[in-house]
Amino acid sequence: MKTKQNKALTVALRLITKRDRTEAELQDRLQKKGFSEKDITETIQYLKQKGFIDDSKFIEKAEKIAEDRFLGTMGLKNYLMRKGIDKNLIQHIPEIDEFSIAQKLIQRKKHFLRDIQPDKKKAKIAGFLLRRGFSWDTVNKCLKLNDNFFGDIKSPQNDILREDRK
């Protein structure tokens, strides 16, 4: 029969194999499963010792996280803080290319802008980028570069179903 610590370790390993998790995430999940603080602490210490949990490695993947989730620098920092990573580690995240991520996001979301009045398109996209954690400099650069882009987005006209046969 398994001890409670072995059960906690089994649950933790199952959670880690699905995706990388931070120490705080793992602790929270084990608490929700009803394990004691002692079992959780021992399990996390064991996993840290074996190298299965390392928040600094999670930070090294920050650029990939930002690209996958279309986040700016501030958005990435907020995401990492929600994951329970220490603020000191967050201060050392590698530099990300906000501009290219913002451009990809704009291209991906341009279909949302087609029914909006031309004078409101820039405000909508600026607000969207700012909510995703992009800096004002990046937002301004994107808006200046994409002046033609915003004029090209037109609402679909004459999308009325036509009756070919009467």
C-alpha positions in Angstrom: 0.0 0.0 0.0 1.3 3.5 -0.9 2.0 6.0 1.7 0.5 9.5 1.5 3.9 10.9 0.4 4.2 8.4 -2.4 0.7 9.3 -3.5 1.6 13.0 -3.5 4.7 12.2 -5.5 2.7 10.2 -8.0 0.2 13.0 -8.4 3.0 15.6 -8.7 4.8 13.6 -11.4 1.6 13.1 -13.3 1.0 16.9 -13.3 4.6 17.6 -14.3 4.5 15.2 -17.3 1.5 17.0 -18.8 3.3 20.4 -18.8 6.0 22.4 -17.0 4.7 23.7 -13.7 6.2 26.2 -11.2 6.7 25.3 -7.6 3.8 27.4 -6.5 1.5 25.8 -9.1 2.4 22.4 -8.0 2.0 23.3 -4.3 -1.4 24.7 -5.0 -2.6 21.7 -7.0 -1.4 19.3 -4.3 -3.2 21.3 -1.6 -6.4 21.1 -3.6 -6.0 17.4 -3.8 -6.0 17.3 0.1 -2.4 16.4 0.9 -0.8 17.6 4.1 1.7 20.4 4.2 4.4 18.0 5.3 3.8 15.6 2.4 3.7 18.6 -0.1 6.9 20.1 1.2 8.7 16.8 1.1 7.4 16.0 -2.4 8.4 19.4 -3.7 11.9 19.2 -2.1 12.4 15.8 -3.7 11.3 17.0 -7.1 13.5 20.1 -6.8 16.5 18.0 -5.8 16.0 15.7 -8.8 15.6 18.7 -11.2 12.0 18.2 -12.1 11.0 21.6 -10.7 13.1 24.7 -11.4 11.5 28.1 -11.7 14.7 29.6 -13.2 14.3 27.2 -16.2 10.7 28.4 -16.5 12.1 31.9 -16.8 14.4 30.8 -19.6 11.4 29.9 -21.7 9.9 33.4 -21.2 10.4 34.4 -24.9 8.6 31.3 -26.1 5.8 31.9 -23.7 5.5 35.5 -24.9 5.4 34.4 -28.5 2.9 31.6 -27.9 0.5 33.7 -25.8 1.1 37.0 -27.7 2.2 38.9 -24.6 4.3 42.1 -24.3 6.9 42.5 -21.6 4.5 43.6 -18.9 2.0 41.0 -19.9 4.7 38.3 -19.6 5.7 39.6 -16.1 2.1 39.5 -15.0 1.7 36.0 -16.4 4.8 34.8 -14.5 3.7 36.4 -11.3 0.3 34.6 -11.6 2.2 31.4 -12.0 3.9 32.0 -8.6 7.4 32.8 -9.8 9.5 35.0 -7.4 9.7 38.7 -8.3 13.5 38.6 -8.2 13.5 35.9 -10.9 11.0 37.8 -13.0 13.3 40.8 -13.0 15.9 38.7 -14.9 13.7 37.6 -17.8 15.4 37.7 -21.2 14.6 40.6 -23.6 11.8 39.8 -25.9 11.0 41.2 -29.4 7.8 42.9 -28.5 7.4 44.6 -31.9 7.4 41.3 -33.9 5.0 39.7 -31.5 2.7 42.7 -31.7 2.8 42.6 -35.5 1.9 38.9 -35.5 -1.0 39.6 -33.1 -2.3 42.4 -35.3 -2.3 40.2 -38.4 -4.0 37.5 -36.5 -6.7 39.7 -35.1 -7.4 41.9 -38.1 -10.6 40.2 -39.0 -12.1 41.6 -35.8 -11.6 45.1 -37.1 -13.4 44.8 -40.4 -16.8 46.0 -39.1 -15.4 48.9 -37.1 -15.4 52.5 -38.3 -12.0 53.6 -39.7 -11.5 56.3 -37.1 -11.9 53.8 -34.2 -9.7 51.0 -35.6 -6.5 52.5 -34.2 -8.0 53.0 -30.7 -9.3 49.5 -30.7 -6.0 47.9 -31.7 -4.0 50.2 -29.3 -6.2 49.2 -26.4 -5.9 45.6 -27.3 -2.1 45.7 -27.4 -1.9 47.6 -24.2 -4.1 45.1 -22.4 -1.8 42.3 -23.6 1.1 44.1 -21.9 2.9 45.8 -24.8 4.7 49.1 -24.1 3.5 52.4 -25.4 6.6 52.6 -27.6 5.7 49.3 -29.3 2.0 50.3 -29.7 3.0 53.6 -31.3 5.5 51.9 -33.6 2.9 49.4 -34.7 0.2 52.1 -35.3 2.6 54.2 -37.4 3.9 51.3 -39.4 0.4 50.0 -40.0 -1.3 53.2 -41.2 -2.0 51.7 -44.6 -3.1 48.5 -42.9 -5.9 50.2 -41.0 -7.2 51.8 -44.1 -7.2 48.5 -46.0 -9.5 46.7 -43.5 -13.0 47.2 -44.9 -16.3 45.8 -43.8 -17.7 43.1 -46.1 -20.0 44.7 -48.5 -22.8 43.0 -50.4 -22.5 39.8 -48.5 -26.1 39.2 -49.0 -27.0 35.7 -50.2 -28.1 36.0 -53.8 -30.9 33.9 -55.1 -29.7 32.5 -58.4 -33.0 31.0 -59.3 -36.2 32.9 -58.9 
